[in-house]
Amino acid sequence: MESPIKVFSNWVLNGKDEGMEKNHSASVENMIQYSTKGIDKYKFIDAGCGNGWVVRKVSSDPKCVSAIGVDGSIHMIEKAKMLDDKNEYFCNDLLKWIPKEKVDIVHSMEVFYYFEKPEILISRIYDNWLKNEGRLIMGVDHYVENKPSHSWKKDISITTMQLLSKNTWLNFFKSAGFSNVEYWYFGKKGEWNGTLIITGIK
Ligand SMILES: C[S@@+](CC[C@H](N)C(=O)[O-])C[C@H]1O[C@@H](n2cnc3c(N)ncnc32)[C@H](O)[C@@H]1O
């Protein structure tokens, strides 16, 4: 068993990080469309940005004023910087990092369940990362209602991987102080319940 950061660093070394763009892009596209609709200009952070593919994508939107990626894996961040000299990337634990300036949108795909206590991270994002009226939007594929994902912790031999229910995630958002908390499933097909997307406003 290895830590999530170690496991994903190894994924960069064998090129598996690029598969995440392929597997997550439909859900991420849905999340970005939702979080950016109706806003004139926005500052954006991708929490757990991997190799930076979402930052690169979002920064090409003329409404995007700044896009920042943060990830704990140095290999992910080195790759992100190699592919993109326009946007900023930081290698740090999400629980420790605080942006210099608060932003309008914090986005995160397939990251929050790698924390022992994701509710602490959600509260820190509320307190330290978001402007008033800013939005947090999170997507997860590993959760109680998505049965095919239950074996993942064993399959990828990772130390911290929380299997939480939709209601537990919703409560984390509400307890942190988020209002207008909404959720939906994206990409449901057969046994696969789709990406659980949760969002709320500060
Ligand atoms: C499944 S990958 C998702 C990457 C990206 N969001 C995507 O969709 O391609 C999870 C990412 O979370 C990062 N991560 C896990 N725990 C972290 C922590 N405590 N601090 C910062 N990053 C972390 C990993 O390094 C990895 O890049």
Ligand as a Chemical Component Dictionary entry (heavy atoms), coordinates in Angstrom:
data_LIG
# 
_chem_comp.id                   LIG 
_chem_comp.type                 NON-POLYMER 
_chem_comp.pdbx_formal_charge   0 
_chem_comp.three_letter_code    LIG 
# 
loop_
_chem_comp_atom.comp_id 
_chem_comp_atom.atom_id 
_chem_comp_atom.alt_atom_id 
_chem_comp_atom.type_symbol 
_chem_comp_atom.charge 
_chem_comp_atom.model_Cartn_x 
_chem_comp_atom.model_Cartn_y 
_chem_comp_atom.model_Cartn_z 
_chem_comp_atom.pdbx_ordinal 
LIG C1  C1  C 0  -7.047 10.589 -9.651  1  
LIG S1  S1  S 1  -5.865 11.885 -9.769  2  
LIG C2  C2  C 0  -6.872 13.152 -10.552 3  
LIG C3  C3  C 0  -6.063 14.197 -11.253 4  
LIG C4  C4  C 0  -6.873 15.226 -12.052 5  
LIG N1  N1  N 0  -7.821 15.920 -11.203 6  
LIG C5  C5  C 0  -7.553 14.601 -13.231 7  
LIG O1  O1  O 0  -8.792 14.523 -13.270 8  
LIG O2  O2  O -1 -6.836 14.142 -14.153 9  
LIG C6  C6  C 0  -5.722 12.472 -8.104  10 
LIG C7  C7  C 0  -4.685 13.567 -7.925  11 
LIG O3  O3  O 0  -4.769 14.060 -6.584  12 
LIG C8  C8  C 0  -3.450 14.339 -6.124  13 
LIG N2  N2  N 0  -3.451 14.303 -4.656  14 
LIG C9  C9  C 0  -3.817 13.282 -3.851  15 
LIG N3  N3  N 0  -3.674 13.619 -2.560  16 
LIG C10 C10 C 0  -3.212 14.897 -2.539  17 
LIG C11 C11 C 0  -2.863 15.821 -1.514  18 
LIG N4  N4  N 0  -2.943 15.484 -0.218  19 
LIG N5  N5  N 0  -2.434 17.055 -1.863  20 
LIG C12 C12 C 0  -2.313 17.403 -3.169  21 
LIG N6  N6  N 0  -2.632 16.564 -4.195  22 
LIG C13 C13 C 0  -3.078 15.335 -3.887  23 
LIG C14 C14 C 0  -2.618 13.246 -6.757  24 
LIG O4  O4  O 0  -1.244 13.587 -6.797  25 
LIG C15 C15 C 0  -3.263 13.117 -8.145  26 
LIG O5  O5  O 0  -2.630 13.930 -9.107  27 
# 
loop_
_chem_comp_bond.comp_id 
_chem_comp_bond.atom_id_1 
_chem_comp_bond.atom_id_2 
_chem_comp_bond.value_order 
_chem_comp_bond.pdbx_ordinal 
LIG C1  S1  SING 1  
LIG S1  C2  SING 2  
LIG S1  C6  SING 3  
LIG C2  C3  SING 4  
LIG C3  C4  SING 5  
LIG C4  N1  SING 6  
LIG C4  C5  SING 7  
LIG C5  O1  DOUB 8  
LIG C5  O2  SING 9  
LIG C6  C7  SING 10 
LIG C7  O3  SING 11 
LIG C7  C15 SING 12 
LIG O3  C8  SING 13 
LIG C8  N2  SING 14 
LIG C8  C14 SING 15 
LIG N2  C9  SING 16 
LIG N2  C13 SING 17 
LIG C9  N3  DOUB 18 
LIG N3  C10 SING 19 
LIG C10 C11 SING 20 
LIG C10 C13 DOUB 21 
LIG C11 N4  SING 22 
LIG C11 N5  DOUB 23 
LIG N5  C12 SING 24 
LIG C12 N6  DOUB 25 
LIG N6  C13 SING 26 
LIG C14 O4  SING 27 
LIG C14 C15 SING 28 
LIG C15 O5  SING 29 
# 
